[in-house]
């Protein structure tokens, strides 16, 4: 099963996206639907997807779960819940099977150490107890706290989104690379091969500039802990779906067939506990 482990959908009338600030977001400031994405998945032989939250809203998460319950390729949802809520264990009890993980826009928190606040760590332990995964949306600023949180909650499977958002072309490569190596030393941390095109400065959105970052991810985590994700439609700020997919194909061309199968589906199946496609996706 080939899986796109990271994409978004949104209906702006139902769920505003507060992170869309300024003219840079104008191309994204419209509804993005599953019907628009499906032809691109089919063109690249993608069988299933993981749909990821894009706003801090339980109502949005409910709508994403409704998408997963309907026909189509969505096999799992990484939703949102308030990690600092003392009632989180009760909230997560009996969660729908399609809810495979949680995420919060940690990169938008003023405190770079937000992930290691006692109330957040308590929430992360509740996520683990519920059998869910936690996606880390962080930049290099928050990577030290992400590492500390992962060390503090070893019972929780973590997935680092967008390879920790390196500032490609903006300097600071050594610090990012060292942080990823440290995270990769923890066997319960995985990493998405996603989002690199939008983290690159425009002049650096070329394979020769992007591939070293992708290969550092593969070298440190190993294919068995790396997941391909398109980050559609956010990726369209810099490249279309075909270009993002081609970059991942090029980055993995040196791997064995089994290793490539892990990156393009096996790791996501294992980490998120995804089943095989059923009649809904036929």
RAZI-V106383 format. One record per backbone hydrogen bond with DSSP energy under -0.5 kcal/mol. CO is the residue of the C=O (numbers start at 1). NH is the residue of the N-H. Records with the same first field share a line. If there is no record, write none. Layout:
CO: NH, NH
This chain:
2: 47, 48
3: 5
4: 50
6: 231, 232
7: 52
10: 12, 32
11: 14, 15
16: 18
17: 20
19: 21
22: 25
23: 26
25: 28, 29
26: 29
28: 30
32: 10
33: 37
34: 38
35: 39
37: 40, 41
38: 42
39: 43
40: 44
41: 44, 46
42: 45
45: 47
48: 4
49: 75, 76
50: 7
51: 78
55: 57
57: 61
58: 62
59: 63
60: 64
61: 65
62: 66
63: 67
64: 68
65: 69
66: 70
67: 70
73: 49
76: 51
77: 79, 100, 101
78: 53
79: 103
81: 83
82: 85
85: 88
87: 91
88: 92
89: 93
92: 95
96: 99
98: 77, 100
100: 133
101: 79
102: 135
104: 106, 137
105: 108
106: 109
110: 112
111: 114
113: 116
114: 117
117: 121
118: 122
119: 123
120: 124
121: 125
122: 126
123: 127
124: 128
125: 129
126: 130
127: 132
128: 131
133: 102, 135
134: 159
135: 104, 137
136: 138, 161
137: 107
139: 142, 143
140: 144
142: 146
143: 147
144: 148
145: 149
146: 150
147: 151
148: 152
149: 153
153: 156
156: 158
157: 134
158: 190
159: 136, 161
160: 163, 192
161: 164
162: 165
165: 140
166: 168
167: 170
168: 201
172: 176
173: 177
174: 178
175: 179
176: 180
177: 181
178: 182
179: 183
180: 184
181: 185
183: 186
185: 187
186: 189
188: 158
190: 160
191: 227
192: 163, 194
193: 229
195: 199
196: 200
199: 168
201: 204
202: 205
204: 206
206: 209, 210
207: 211
210: 213, 214
211: 215
212: 216
213: 217
214: 218
215: 219
216: 220
217: 221, 222
218: 222
222: 225
223: 226
225: 191
227: 193
228: 5
231: 235
232: 8
233: 236
234: 237
235: 238, 239
240: 244
241: 245
242: 246
243: 247
244: 248
245: 249
246: 250
247: 251
248: 252
250: 253
252: 255
256: 260
257: 261
258: 262
259: 263
260: 264
261: 266
262: 265, 267, 268
263: 228
264: 3
265: 269
266: 270
267: 271
268: 272
269: 273, 274
278: 281
279: 282
280: 72
